[in-house]
Amino acid sequence: MDGLVQLWNDVLSRNNTLDKSIYKCFVDQVQENISRDDAVALENHFKRLKGFRNDVCGVFRNRALLLLKSPSSKWTDPNIFAISNLLQNDLLNWRGDDATASLELISQSNYLGLLNIFPELLDYWFRKEFSDNKKKIPTICINWYTLLLTKLGTNKKNTSNNESNFIFSVFQQLDRMYPLLGQRYNVWRELSTIAITRIKGCSETQIFAATKLIAHIKRDVFKKLFSDIVKDTLNKNVQQINDQFINKIFIICDCKPNALHVPNS
């Protein structure tokens, strides 16, 4: 790549009469040079090609999408950060179809780190006002959230003794999507239904213990959603007031036995 940059700076950028075939040869050489780049190298190479980014942005877009498609791509934290930057770089002249394709590929990823950047990329998609002519975004969002919850459910942090972390993570991710989809009722309803179904599949102890975590989420819509789940769980499992019921209250309030303290009472 160093030789190509030198060639551009010394010859090509100073000559306005060069044949188009020379420019094509130059672009082809750039494509060859980046054909083995990971996301970090790809971002670095694009930053260096300041004088003619518009001429080569197409091959960089294609390489970024190919990285997302390839099962051999290694998605380390630096690579995830770099691909996120590339997919939101206006200088790459992303088009609606390419942006939609990137969202679809990420929604199908087996890497939790890639799944986690989906909301910010969706936000970019909406801010650029890309057209969803094929009506794919709702399905992409639903597939992403379903797969994300599956990954979160198998995450070591959420399968340890403090399993209520999983329920909190479910609402955290839903909270990230709310500003983007809160006004898109059909999609929002689907995501909410997925969340409710997954949480109701947890043990009642796990659900009750998550109460202290859910209290930290600011949006009332989620507190009500969780409250309805708790009420439904109590209605199904508590037939009379007895010692078992009192124990459930202790769990919900995160209190030690025989010392009931209700926060914010």
C-alpha positions as CSV (number, residue, x, y, z in Angstrom):
1,M,0.0,0.0,0.0
2,D,2.9,2.4,0.7
3,G,4.0,2.2,-3.0
4,L,0.5,2.9,-4.2
5,V,0.1,5.9,-1.9
6,Q,3.5,7.2,-3.2
7,L,2.4,6.7,-6.8
8,W,-0.8,8.6,-6.2
9,N,0.9,11.5,-4.5
10,D,3.8,11.8,-7.0
11,V,2.0,11.1,-10.3
12,L,-1.7,10.3,-10.5
13,S,-3.0,13.2,-8.3
14,R,-1.0,15.8,-10.3
15,N,-2.1,14.6,-13.8
16,N,-5.6,15.3,-15.0
17,T,-5.1,13.8,-18.4
18,L,-4.5,10.2,-17.4
19,D,-6.5,7.5,-19.2
20,K,-9.4,6.0,-17.2
21,S,-7.8,2.6,-17.5
22,I,-4.9,3.8,-15.4
23,Y,-7.3,4.8,-12.7
24,K,-9.0,1.4,-12.9
25,C,-5.7,-0.3,-12.6
26,F,-4.9,1.8,-9.6
27,V,-8.2,0.9,-7.9
28,D,-7.7,-2.8,-8.8
29,Q,-4.3,-2.7,-7.1
30,V,-5.9,-1.1,-4.0
31,Q,-8.5,-3.9,-4.0
32,E,-5.7,-6.5,-4.2
33,N,-3.8,-4.8,-1.3
34,I,-6.8,-4.8,1.1
35,S,-8.1,-8.3,0.1
36,R,-6.5,-9.8,3.2
37,D,-7.2,-7.0,5.6
38,D,-9.0,-7.5,8.8
39,A,-11.3,-4.6,10.0
40,V,-8.5,-2.8,11.8
41,A,-6.1,-2.9,8.8
42,L,-9.0,-1.9,6.5
43,E,-9.8,1.2,8.6
44,N,-6.2,2.2,8.8
45,H,-5.7,1.9,5.0
46,F,-8.8,3.9,4.3
47,K,-7.6,6.7,6.6
48,R,-4.3,6.9,4.7
49,L,-5.9,7.2,1.2
50,K,-7.0,10.8,1.8
51,G,-6.6,12.2,-1.7
52,F,-8.7,9.7,-3.6
53,R,-11.1,8.0,-1.1
54,N,-14.1,8.7,-3.4
55,D,-12.4,6.6,-6.1
56,V,-11.8,3.6,-4.0
57,C,-14.7,3.7,-1.4
58,G,-16.5,1.0,-3.4
59,V,-13.8,-1.6,-2.9
60,F,-13.6,-0.7,0.8
61,R,-17.4,-1.1,1.2
62,N,-17.2,-4.5,-0.5
63,R,-14.3,-5.6,1.7
64,A,-16.2,-4.6,4.9
65,L,-19.3,-6.6,3.9
66,L,-17.1,-9.5,2.9
67,L,-15.6,-9.5,6.4
68,L,-19.1,-9.7,7.9
69,K,-20.0,-12.6,5.6
70,S,-16.8,-14.6,6.1
71,P,-16.9,-17.3,8.8
72,S,-13.1,-17.0,9.1
73,S,-13.2,-13.4,10.3
74,K,-11.8,-12.9,13.8
75,W,-13.9,-10.5,15.7
76,T,-11.7,-9.3,18.5
77,D,-12.7,-6.1,20.3
78,P,-10.4,-3.9,18.1
79,N,-11.9,-5.4,15.0
80,I,-15.4,-4.9,16.2
81,F,-14.6,-1.3,17.0
82,A,-13.1,-0.8,13.6
83,I,-16.0,-2.4,11.6
84,S,-18.4,-0.2,13.6
85,N,-16.4,2.9,12.5
86,L,-16.3,1.8,8.9
87,L,-20.0,1.1,8.7
88,Q,-20.8,4.6,10.0
89,N,-18.2,6.4,8.0
90,D,-19.9,8.8,5.6
91,L,-16.8,9.0,3.4
92,L,-17.5,5.4,2.3
93,N,-20.7,6.6,0.7
94,W,-22.8,3.8,2.1
95,R,-26.0,3.2,0.1
96,G,-29.3,1.9,1.5
97,D,-28.9,-1.7,0.2
98,D,-25.4,-2.0,1.6
99,A,-26.3,-0.6,5.0
100,T,-29.3,-3.0,5.2
101,A,-27.0,-5.9,4.2
102,S,-24.6,-5.0,7.0
103,L,-27.4,-4.9,9.5
104,E,-28.7,-8.3,8.3
105,L,-25.3,-9.9,8.5
106,I,-24.7,-8.6,12.0
107,S,-28.1,-9.8,13.1
108,Q,-27.0,-13.3,12.2
109,S,-23.6,-13.2,13.8
110,N,-22.4,-15.8,16.3
111,Y,-20.3,-13.1,18.0
112,L,-21.9,-11.4,21.0
113,G,-19.7,-8.4,20.4
114,L,-21.0,-7.8,16.9
115,L,-24.6,-8.3,18.0
116,N,-24.0,-5.6,20.7
117,I,-23.2,-2.9,18.1
118,F,-26.5,-3.5,16.2
119,P,-28.5,-0.7,17.9
120,E,-26.0,2.0,17.1
121,L,-25.7,0.9,13.5
122,L,-29.5,0.8,13.3
123,D,-29.5,4.4,14.6
124,Y,-27.1,5.4,11.9
125,W,-29.4,3.7,9.3
126,F,-32.3,5.7,10.5
127,R,-30.4,9.0,10.7
128,K,-29.2,8.6,7.1
129,E,-32.9,8.0,6.2
130,F,-32.1,5.0,4.1
131,S,-35.1,3.5,2.3
132,D,-36.4,0.1,3.3
133,N,-38.0,-0.7,0.0
134,K,-38.0,-4.4,0.7
135,K,-39.4,-4.0,4.2
136,K,-36.5,-6.0,5.7
137,I,-35.7,-4.0,8.8
138,P,-38.5,-5.3,11.0
139,T,-37.5,-8.9,10.4
140,I,-33.8,-8.1,10.8
141,C,-34.6,-6.4,14.2
142,I,-36.6,-9.4,15.4
143,N,-34.0,-11.9,14.3
144,W,-31.2,-9.9,16.0
145,Y,-33.0,-9.6,19.3
146,T,-33.9,-13.4,19.3
147,L,-30.3,-14.4,18.6
148,L,-28.9,-11.8,21.1
149,L,-31.1,-13.2,23.9
150,T,-29.9,-16.7,23.1
151,K,-26.3,-15.6,23.3
152,L,-26.9,-13.7,26.6
153,G,-28.6,-16.8,28.0
154,T,-25.5,-18.8,27.5
155,N,-23.1,-16.1,28.6
156,K,-21.1,-17.3,31.7
157,K,-21.9,-14.1,33.6
158,N,-25.6,-14.9,33.2
159,T,-25.4,-18.6,34.1
160,S,-23.5,-18.1,37.3
161,N,-25.1,-17.9,40.8
162,N,-26.5,-14.4,40.0
163,E,-28.7,-15.5,37.2
164,S,-30.9,-12.4,37.5
165,N,-28.2,-10.7,35.4
166,F,-29.8,-12.3,32.3
167,I,-33.2,-10.7,33.0
168,F,-31.6,-7.3,33.5
169,S,-29.6,-7.8,30.2
170,V,-32.9,-8.5,28.4
171,F,-34.3,-5.2,29.5
172,Q,-31.0,-3.3,29.0
173,Q,-31.0,-4.3,25.3
174,L,-34.7,-3.5,24.9
175,D,-34.0,-0.1,26.5
176,R,-31.4,0.6,23.8
177,M,-33.9,-0.1,21.1
178,Y,-36.8,1.9,22.5
179,P,-35.7,5.3,21.1
180,L,-35.4,3.7,17.7
181,L,-38.5,1.5,17.6
182,G,-40.8,2.9,20.3
183,Q,-42.9,4.6,17.6
184,R,-42.8,1.5,15.3
185,Y,-45.5,-0.3,17.2
186,N,-45.5,-3.6,15.3
187,V,-41.8,-4.2,15.7
188,W,-41.8,-3.0,19.3
189,R,-44.6,-5.3,20.2
190,E,-42.7,-8.3,18.7
191,L,-39.5,-7.5,20.6
192,S,-41.5,-7.0,23.8
193,T,-43.2,-10.4,23.3
194,I,-39.9,-12.1,22.8
195,A,-38.6,-10.5,26.0
196,I,-41.6,-11.5,28.0
197,T,-41.5,-15.1,26.7
198,R,-37.8,-15.5,27.6
199,I,-38.2,-14.0,31.1
200,K,-41.2,-16.1,31.9
201,G,-39.1,-19.1,31.1
202,C,-36.8,-18.3,34.0
203,S,-37.5,-19.6,37.5
204,E,-39.7,-17.4,39.8
205,T,-36.8,-16.9,42.2
206,Q,-34.7,-15.6,39.3
207,I,-37.5,-13.3,38.3
208,F,-38.1,-11.9,41.8
209,A,-34.4,-11.4,42.4
210,A,-34.1,-9.3,39.3
211,T,-36.5,-6.7,40.8
212,K,-33.7,-4.7,42.5
213,L,-31.8,-4.5,39.1
214,I,-34.8,-3.5,37.0
215,A,-35.4,-0.6,39.5
216,H,-32.3,1.0,38.0
217,I,-33.9,1.3,34.5
218,K,-35.3,4.7,34.1
219,R,-38.1,4.2,31.5
220,D,-41.4,3.5,33.2
221,V,-42.5,1.3,30.2
222,F,-40.0,-1.3,31.2
223,K,-40.9,-1.1,34.9
224,K,-44.5,-1.7,34.1
225,L,-43.6,-4.6,31.7
226,F,-41.6,-6.3,34.5
227,S,-44.2,-5.5,37.1
228,D,-46.8,-7.3,35.0
229,I,-44.5,-10.3,34.7
230,V,-44.0,-10.4,38.5
231,K,-47.7,-10.1,39.1
232,D,-48.5,-12.9,36.7
233,T,-45.9,-15.1,38.3
234,L,-47.3,-14.5,41.7
235,N,-50.9,-15.2,40.6
236,K,-49.8,-18.5,39.1
237,N,-47.7,-19.8,42.0
238,V,-49.2,-18.3,45.1
239,Q,-52.6,-19.6,46.2
240,Q,-52.6,-18.4,49.8
241,I,-50.6,-16.2,52.1
242,N,-48.1,-18.5,53.9
243,D,-44.5,-18.8,54.7
244,Q,-43.6,-19.5,51.1
245,F,-45.2,-16.3,50.0
246,I,-43.3,-14.3,52.7
247,N,-40.1,-15.8,51.4
248,K,-40.9,-14.7,47.9
249,I,-41.4,-11.1,49.2
250,F,-38.0,-11.3,50.9
251,I,-36.5,-12.3,47.6
252,I,-38.3,-9.5,45.7
253,C,-37.1,-6.8,48.2
254,D,-33.6,-8.3,48.4
255,C,-33.9,-8.6,52.2
256,K,-32.4,-10.9,54.7
257,P,-34.8,-13.3,56.4
258,N,-36.9,-11.8,59.2
259,A,-35.8,-8.2,58.3
260,L,-38.2,-6.9,55.7
261,H,-37.1,-3.5,54.3
262,V,-38.9,-2.0,51.4
263,P,-36.7,0.5,49.5
264,N,-38.2,4.0,48.9
265,S,-41.1,3.3,51.2
